[in-house]
């Protein structure tokens, strides 16, 4: 036991405290069990890690239980809230998918892990509630057991603290596992770095061992369990008996485990001797039927019985059930209409009256698949002919729209013997428009993996079929394989690993099984069978299909757009096809951005996205192709033409398609201020490592994000994108960042976003497009820190921070504004460097940049060298030395936008800029600040005084209070127009003045900046 404690302690040395109002606090959770009972959980808190650890160890030792499983969790992020807000949050979350811990006290002494909440149904309102619901009764019961609390205040205003954790787990063999932290889909289970064939085999062994344990002496299964309360599911289903037996046989083909084989034999005997009945058909022939509860004969029941018996005969060579298989198949044929090929689904036993003509579409695929397997086993052409009749019906009924995994199995089998184009098309259509769903569906949905593995075998055979290979031209092979592997990995989240099972009422009963989370973690034999069948097929794919997968992907790999890619991405049709070997370098949706080799989107009308048709001829370069809704208008342009249903949708689709193919890393930047500068700075820093794609023309809304993605080479090592708060979730899903940088939260656009908390919540949606294990880089000193950090951790992201805060991972230690010298600590390593841009806010942007470079695994020395020559983007701190009317001046252009925070940063830059003359601020209003806008403007006066600004000019009535608070000597003027302002500056500026222009874009102060540039001459001397 001491060895396991030592291993845990060594691995936990890096734990950080959480900073509460009362100070820094280490919060540890120790959970342990002997496997036969629900884990005991205790919370240990202290100001030092050693003290918290010692408290926990003493509790474990005092329990008298020899732990089979031992787990340690610790809080790594939290946010204060109240029950009213939590209830609102629960109403938006699928039941049992709330993945945060809850504490009733600010010191976390009365806290509950996410695993405790779910294992005790504390947020489960029953099957009738689709979303998570606070179950006050269950909550009170466990709060009393866990913390001795007799009362819990559930009032809407009662405070509560949400938190995420990270953790470690030690099993009975002493093997140490890291627990996936945060609140994402993978949270709470062990970290599996690579899902290889060996790891999949371990899952197959665990799942099949569980099923073997469920087979009783009479061959019937324990049908299922409700793990939260260790209650059996009081039902039985003969169809699922047979289909589970089939999955066990698939697993046994891999494991060859003797205990599993003995359980198979018992279940097989029950199937053949008890559950199947023989009947004489009206024509005198004998048939067999699987009889289910309610004296029902189900088409699918006969089908899975045939599958099980076929698989048993194939694996064992035992042919004793051949006649029974054929009798069951006769029963299937009895349920098929000879003319139409259509099946009847349910008959009454024993009279064979039609009870239900159609019940569920799965039965059709099961029936056809079973007949194909029987044909492969026996070679009897009757079975193949019946399947082909069925497929005529499937084609007419468009069965592929149901995306049925059984149909997928059948198509794979059928095309082995009848490789007809129409059958291949059914198989492709069965998955074609379902790939996003397969990749991103939040539930584990194990039959999706079966669907994909069946389709993959057919797809690879199609790849080798010269007669039909062209069917893949409009099929997205790359997305298919991404969806396949993502779905397989997601199945890990439905496995009862011991570190999860230990929190339920009877861990030993469920460990190794698979569950359905949204059904209260239900474990049922048919749930487990589908996980097993998918994993068996996926393991085989990993073992023997790497070469063929690579060949299929190579066939569709490219650096830039090819004709097939554009058609595949948009669903469009080439009405004027390009020549063989055609490629395009990117996309143009706005005339001034046109670059050689790009496709142009023709705007369908004056309000549509794209370039107006009459402007296309005037572009700087001839388009590589025109994408349009009206092919007729585009034919005269002399370029290939692709017709699409909707050009706006086509732009988004091209962006998504390009993102799926990018082999490099994508970094996305958001925040109230500094986004564009950080993007530019990071792009320059990363240019030392190869091509960098980046946001152009500040296109940071969905169509702009998609346009930028579609214009980046797919093999670029790095892409840096700016994402706006507007439609952030759509932006994030398009960009799918590997790293997200969050610069700050400041008052801005408050007319639309109410307050800082709302801004933080909406900008935090940037994390919604990221995968667990992605990286969030957050400004540690920003407002709403706790909320943003928790949102990042809730997605399972690794969080790093930068800023002046003492505990920042990337810390700004000092900044010399005169020399523009930065002193920083980069994860424990001191660095010094000089920036080409001035201002402490630029130093912080550079720190965010170096954080990303470091976390991308790149050498920061090359990035630092690049930053020495960085110049701010026009309108965002760009500096010019000009000679105007014989006077040398220094102009700082900050005219692109303004918020209170960016104003203060600009004043600080102005105040620290060396000068022989005066420091002058020319200010336009800060717009979209809501009802408190006058007060935000008034508050700026103190910052002007603090930064020793000599003279100030303002435009707009919002500066009334500000003007009154200025020292009289600093009041330069309040012109009523830009022309008057220019005239005043023309006469008032003096030799050596430093002039800051700062205001929201709509104030048009950029006209004043342009006026200075047009009238002045550049000079290189000091001011």
Secondary structure, 3 states (H helix, E strand, C coil): CHHHHHHHHHHCCCCCCEEECCEEEEEEEEEEECCCCCCEEEEEEECCHHHHHHHHHHHHHHCCCCCCEEEEEEEEEEEEEEHHHHHHHHHCCECCCCCCEEECCCCCCCEECHHHHHHCCCCCCCCCCCECCCCHHHHHHHHHHHHCCCCCCCCCCCEEEEEEEEEEEECCCCCEEEECCCCCCCCCCECCCCCCHHHHHHHHHHHHHHHHHHECCCCCECCEEECCCCEECCCCCHHHHHHHHHHHHHHHHHHCCHHHHHHHHHHHHHHHHHHEEEEECCCCCEEEEEEECCCEEEHHHHHHHHHHHHHHHHHHCCCCCHHHHHHHHHHHHHCECCCCCCECCEEECCCCCEEECCCCCHHHHHHHHHHHHHHHHHCCHHHHHHHHHHHHHHHHHCHHHHCCHHHHHHHHHHHHHCCCHHHHHHHHHCCHHHHHHHHHCCCCCCHHHHHHHHHHHHHHHHHCCCCCHHHHCCCCHHHHHHHHHHHHHHHHHHECCHHHHCCCCCHHHHCCCECEHHHCCEEEHHHHHHHHHHHHHHHHHHHHCHHHHHHHHHHCCCCCEEHHHHHHHHCCEEEECCCCCCEECEEECCHHHCCCCEEEEEECCCCCCCEEHHHHCCCCCCCCEEEECCHHHHHHHCCEEEECCCHHHHHHHHHHHHHHHCCCEEEEEECCCCHHHHHHHHHHHHHHHCCEEECCCCCCCHHHHHHHHHCCCCCCCEEEEECCCCCHHHHHHHHCCCEEEECCCCCCCHHHHCCHHHHHHHHHHHHHHCCCCCEEEEECCCCCHHHHHHHHHHCCCEEEEEECCCCCCEEEEEEECCCCEEEEEECCEEEEEECCCCCHHHHHHHHHHHHHHHHCCCCHHHHHHHHCCCCCCCCCCEEEEEEECCEEEEEEEECCCCCHHHHHHHHHHHHHCCCCCCEEEEEECCCCCHHHHHHHHHCHHHHHHHCCCCEEEEECHHHHHHHHHCCHHHEEECCCCHHHHHHHHHHHCCCCCEEEEECCHHHCHHHHHHHHHHHCEECCCCC
